[in-house]
Amino acid sequence: MKDNFSEQAAGYARFRPHYPRALYEAIFPLVPRFQRAWDCGTGNGQVALELAGRFKEVEATDLSEKQIRNASAHEHISYSVQAAEEATFPRGYFDLITVAQAIHWFDFGRFYAAVNRVLRTDGLLAVFGYNLPEVEGRAGDAVRYFYREVVGPYWDPERRYIDEAYLTIPFPFEEIPFPPLEMAYHWNFHQLAGYLKTWSAVKHFERQQGYDPADHFMEELKTAWGEAGERIVRFPIIGRLGRL
């Protein structure tokens, strides 16, 4: 698994969107019991924190030690630095496994072998994430231009799985339909700018070209943003749900 997020871990915790309550309300009724959950690729721990409100024990793992250091502490959460494909948990240990905005980085075959080992036979695997934000007005056109034309060549190949709404990832499980969901925010210009700077493609561009493309893009985005104090920013939620 690639570690694309250690460098901007603090910004990731501050600017990345948070999944709505409706997502968990769709997942939890499918879980057989609330003993143990594994949030794999936990990042800043936002999903693990939600799980800790229902599960007695939550294991939250990530490849990035810096991400773990920026994660939210909770008495029910045990954080550890582990690769998803090599996690050291007992057989049949979890009632729920979640992977948020991370499955596309995994070695699918090795990770699914781990899932088959540590998930209970009636447990649930919930894989989800979010696609490119939809911003109202000319700012939306500017964001799409930045995504495709400016940093487009610098995205990792795995990014295509998000563009394809996770519909093309291997998913060898008994599938349950994923509900249509979105995250919607009233963001100001600085919140959107901060989010764009967390993109892994921005960091790849900076390393190769020697400057931050987001900084150069800010004037163009600000012009497109206009005089509005806030604009609606929508993130379509993508995902797959399955059992062994």
Buried (B, 14 or more C-beta within 10 A) or exposed (E): BEBBBBBBBBBBBBBBBEBBEEBBEBBBEBBEEBBBBBBBBBBBBBBBBBBBEBBEBBBBBBBBEBBBBBBBEBEBBEBEEBBBBEBEBEEEBBBBBBBBBBBBBBBBEBBBEBBBEBBBEEBBBBBBBBBBBBBEEEBBEBBBBBBEEBBEEBBEEBBEBBBEBBEEBEBEBEEBEBEEBBBEBEBBBEBBBBBBBBBBBBBBBBEEEEEBBBEEBBEEBEEBBEEEEEBBBBBBBBBBBBBB
